[in-house]
């Protein structure tokens, strides 16, 4: 095994990992969790804030 085989394996692993993360993030099962997380910055704001 030479260095080019290692580079190829690392590149393939990175591409596959990227697509797994994209698929995970866009899956419909995560929709509710992300909907809840997008409101987190506004939890501590008082109701009468402008």
C-alpha positions in Angstrom: 0.0 0.0 0.0 1.5 3.3 -1.0 0.6 6.9 0.0 -1.8 7.3 -3.0 -3.9 4.5 -1.7 -4.1 6.1 1.6 -5.1 9.4 0.0 -7.8 7.7 -2.0 -9.2 5.9 1.0 -9.3 9.1 3.0 -11.0 11.0 0.2 -13.6 8.3 -0.3 -14.3 8.1 3.4 -14.7 11.9 3.6 -17.1 12.0 0.6 -19.2 9.1 2.1 -19.2 10.8 5.5 -20.3 14.1 4.0 -23.3 12.5 2.3 -24.3 10.6 5.4 -24.3 13.9 7.4 -26.3 15.6 4.7 -28.8 12.8 4.6 -29.1 12.8 8.4 -29.7 16.6 8.5 -32.3 16.6 5.7 -34.2 13.5 7.0 -37.8 14.1 7.9 -37.3 12.5 11.3 -35.1 15.4 12.4 -37.6 18.1 11.4 -39.2 18.5 14.8 -35.8 18.6 16.6 -34.5 21.3 14.2 -37.8 23.2 14.5 -37.3 23.3 18.3 -33.6 24.2 18.0 -34.3 27.2 15.8 -36.3 28.8 18.6 -33.7 28.4 21.3 -32.1 31.9 20.9 -35.5 33.5 21.7 -36.4 31.5 24.8 -34.9 34.0 27.3 -36.4 37.1 25.7 -39.2 38.8 27.7 -42.6 38.9 26.1 -42.7 42.7 25.9 -39.3 43.1 24.1 -39.5 45.2 21.0 
